[in-house]
């Protein structure tokens, strides 16, 4: 399928070379923007928040992702540190971008006064979409590949781009390798579709922020498994650092879901525009619509008849209050004895 090693340069504008790596992430960011705007409308949030927010989060994620990659692949920059900031760029660490991007998103949400947890759910599928597209930049840079394979989807890697473990001529130039970038891309597409489905199908069972926690579990599991196929891992006490970080992300996701879905938890705030929301957690709807779920914040024994009975009691109480007020008004009126007669002489 990938018999010919690709050219990392997409096109040239005079002396400026535009690489496929940056172009793939730019396209991924553009598609993620479209997803964010559409999901924001379906989630009952203001899509205008996306405009400036995506710039702030993207810059923070770029810095964090670049920093993680430089630490991971320090041997590539130790002798020439200027390569860290000068083009062409050829590496971003996803975990670094997720951490700094999440922190920037939390700060921006507080600044704009919007619910961070609900926006985190909107961002989660968009992250998968951007990852699915952006990972193809690794293909054009001939990086992020695994061990040799005879599968038909194996990719060719030039001798100049091979790791020392697979150097020519010890490993034949005709050898094909596992396309780890492709596996991450497929996982991103599947993850995005899964979150879209969850947000539509299980609105009454979701809490704001659940989809981001599911993203942590999904991506953490994918990355943990794929790290077993990499030969250039950043090692921490004999264990690939990415696997350590993956375990942390998975633990945060699982613990967060279990804690947030404990029995009798408090109701969440509704969406900013709940009347428009068709996707994402329902929130405070639990307060007005009783559920027989153990996690709902309404006693399970209450039914629609209970609510109707409550309305009748309130109506009767209001009627009694009106009667009391009428009685008080009659007491304040002068009686026939006290009322002066028209034919009585003036004193």
C-alpha positions, 0 to 999 in steps of 0.5 A: 500500500505504501511502497514508495517513501513519501516526500516530506515537502508538500510544495514550495513558495519561492524559498519557503518550503511547506512541509506535509507535517505542518499542513496535516496539523493545519488541516486537522485544526481547521476540521476540528474548528468545524466540529467544535462549532457544530457540536457547540450548537448541538450542546446548547452552548455559544459557538462564538466562544470557539473563535478565540478559544481555539487560538489560545488552546492551540498555542498552548498545546503547540508549546506543550507538545513541542516541549514534550517531543524535545525532551522525548527526542533530546538526542536530536537537539542536543548538538543544535538547540536552535532546531527546537525553535527554527523550522522545519518542525518535525515533532509534537508530543501529544501528551504534552499538548493535552496537558497544556491545552487542557490548562489553557482551556480551563483558564479561558473558560473561567475568563469567559464565564462558560462551563468548562466541563461542558466545553471539555465534552465538546472539545474531546471529539474534536481532539480525536478528529485533529489527531486522526488527521494530524498523525498523517504528518508523521507518515510524510516525515517517515517517523512513528513506525514500528517493527518490520511486518509482512502485512499489506499495509506495511510502509517503506522507510528510507535508509536515511530515516531509519532508527539504528535498530533497523539500519541498512544494510542489516535490515533490507531496504525492501523491508516494510514496517508497522505504520503506528501513525495509521493505527493512531489515526484509525483509533482517533476516527473510532474514538470520535464516532464513539463520543458522538454516539455517547453524547447523543444516545446516553444524555440522561446518564452523562455528567458534564466532563464525562466525555473528556474522561472517556477520551483520556481512557481511550487515548491512554489505552491506545498509546499504551499498547502502541508503545510496545511496538516503538523502538525509540521510546523515552525510557523512565526507570526502564519503562517507556515514559509514554506508558507511564503517562498513559497509566496516569491518564487512564487512572484519572479517567476511570477514577473520575467517572467512578467518583462523579457517578457515585449514588445520590450525587448533586445535579449538574448545571444545565447547558447555557441554552438547554432549550437548544441542546440535543447532544451532551449531558442533560444536567439539571433536568434531573430536578424536574423529571424523575428517573428510577436510576440510583444516581438520579437526584430525585427520590425513586418513589416519586412519580408524575402523580406525586408531582401532580398531587404536590401541585394540587396541595399548593393550589389548595394552600393558595385558595386558603390564603385568599379566603383568609385575606378576604376575611381580614378585609371584611373585619377592617370594613366598618359595621352598619352600627358604626356607619353614620346615617344620612338622616342623623343630625350632625353633632 
